[in-house]
């Protein structure tokens, strides 16, 4: 998928794919809550989701990714720069857009998000696995942001591209955490709306004022 395609209306094929992905993740998380993360198997997830093993591995590289969410493969080079170029004076917003452009859609299943929050609160291993996934995606986002700032020094606000990238990424992570808490009060698929991100980012800035 092109990095610009995420702004287009979602087609039937994409909706079907997301329904299957939701079924796999929901099955994996519910099993982890019932049995404990360490006792969940791919076969058990497939049975509950009513899919084959080959279908499972078409969507997720491992059992852990289905339980806590896989790390997002962030594009680099010109594809990523074209997204950040659209918000040259707001790196955090650019990273938010880049993250969801890499995902390919902005739909978040509130039920799965809520169950994952519960899982992390109850089981240390789930929290550890989720942190690994978050750090992996964060490392990629940070590297892209640093490279973009070095290529576009006129848009830098700090002397250190690495420090500016880290702080922008921290704002994105914080806003996403706040949004996750809001999504958990919903049900079904909800949209990771950009206006919500901007509202939460503004709240951060008010706290620092």
N, C-alpha and C positions, 0 to 999 in steps of 0.2 A: 504493500500500500504506500502510495506517495504521501509525504508528510503533509501535504495540503488537502488531502482527501477527507480528513476528519471533520472538515467544516460542511461537507455535503450531507444531504439527508441520508439516513441509514436505509439501505435496501433490504429486501426480503432475506437474501442470503446472509447478510450481516446479522440480522435479527435472529435468524435460526442458529447461527453460530454462537451468538451471545447467550441464547437460551440453553444451549448444550453446555457452554462454559459455566453458566450459573448453576446448572444441575450438578455438574461435577464438583464445583466448589462447595455448594450447599451440602452435598453428600459427604464430602471430605471433612468439613468443619463439624457437622453433626456427629459423625463417627468419632472424631477427636474429642468432642465434649462428652460423649457417652463412654468411650473406652480408654481415653488417654492417647495423646499423640503417638507415643511409642508403639501402640498396639494396632494402629490403623495400617491397612495394607492396600495396595493398588487394586487387588482383586475385590476387596470389600467395597471400595469406592465404586468400582465398575458395577458391582451387583446392585448397590443401592441406587445408582444413577441410571441403571438399565442401559449400559453401553458396553462396548467391547474394549479390551485392553488396547487395541490399535487406535481406537477412537480417543481413549484417554491420552495416549502419548502423542496424538496429533495436536492436543491442546496444552498439555503440561509435560515438562521434561522429567518431573519426579513427583512422588507422593507429597513431599514437603511443600512444593510450589502450589499444589492444589489446596493444601490445608491453610497456609498463611499468605498465599499470594506470591506470584513469581516476580523476580526482579524485572524491571522494564528495560528493554534494550533501547537505549537512547541513540538516535542517529548522530553522526558527527559531520564535520566539514560543511560544505555549502548548504546541505539540506537543513542542518540545525541552525546555521547562521541566518538563513532566510527567515526563520521564525523569530529569532532574537532581534533581527533588524527591524521588525515591525513595532517593537516597543523599546527603542534605543535608550530611553531615559527611565525605564522601569525594568531592570534586569529580573527582579522577582516575578513580575507578571510574565515576562518572556519565558522564564523557566517553567512556570505553571502551564503556559500554552504548549511548550515543547514536550512536557511530560505527557499531556493528554493527546498531543499529536502522535507521539510514539505509541500510545495505547491504541489509538485509532478511533476512539469514541469517548464520550464524556458520561456514559451511563455507569452508575455505581449501584449495586444491589444492596439496599439498606439492611435487609435481613441478614445477608452474609456479613456485612460490615459489623452489625450488632453482635452476631455470634462470635466473630473473630475478636472483638473487644472483650467479650466474656471469656473466651478461650485464653487470651493472653493474661487476663487478670487471674485466672485460676491455675494455669499451668506454666511453670517456668520455661519448659522446653519450647512451648509455642512462642513465647516472647523472644527467646533466643533466636529461633528460626526466622521470625518476622524481622528482627533487627538486622540479621545478615542480609535479608532481601532488600530492606530499606537502604542499608549502607552501600550495597552493590549499585543500586540505581542512583543513589546520591553521588557516589564517586564519579559515575559517568556524567551526570548533570554538571557537577562541579568542574570537571575537566573541560567540558564544552564551553561553559561560561568563562572560564579562565582564558581559553584560547580565543574566544570572541572578544574579550576585553583587550587582549594583547593585539588583536588585529584591528581593533577600533578604539584606540586610546582616547580619542576625543569624547567618548561617552563614559569614560571611567570617572567615578566620583571619589575613589580612594587611590592612594599611591600604590597599593599592592593588589594586583588582579586576583591573587589567590585569596586574600582576606575578603575582598569585595564579593567574590563568588561564594565563599563560605557563609558570609552573612546573608546574602540573598537567598541561598539555599535553606538556611535556618528559618528564614521568614516563610518560605514555601512549605517546609515541613510543619512549622507551627500552625500555619493556616489550614493545612490539610488535616492536622490533628483536631483542630477546632471544628472543621467541617464534618469530620467523621463522627464527632459527638452529636452534631445536628442531624446527620443522616440517620443515625441509629434510632431516632424517634419516628422515622418514616417506615414505610413498608414497600417492598418491590423495588423496581428500578427507579432511581432518582438521577437527576442531572447534576454533574459537578459544574455548576454555573459560574461563569467568570465574575458576575456581579457579586456573588457571595464571597469569592476570593478577595475582591477589591474591598468589600466591606470589612472583612476580617483583617486585611492588611492595614486598613485605615485605623482600626482599633489598636493594632500593634503600635502604629506611629503615635497615636494619642497617648498611649502609655509611656512612650519615650519622650514626649514633649515636656 
